[in-house]
């Protein structure tokens, strides 16, 4: 809980605080210290939560850009070729055209 501070160190700190502030002020100081620690914990949790939300928003934006790029590329591939451009093989089935009958000679 206190890292590398052991029981003897905590007792020494308590005795020094008791001598400095007296027995009547010590509970008030402890209560104030507890409230400050609770507020610090709440603020750090809020900061962590907001950072996680920002990371999630950035990931969603990245995914949206990737989907838009894929959609754009798919639209480019399936778009008809411009006039004068080289024809590319189509992946859609081709329609058959009816041949006009020719007269025998």
ABEGO torsion letter per residue (X at the ends): XAEABBAAAAAAAAAAAAAAAEAAAAAAAAAAAAAAAAAAAAAAAAAAAAAAAAAAAAAAAAAAAAAAAAAAAAAAAABBBBBGBBBBBBABBBBBBBBBBBBBX
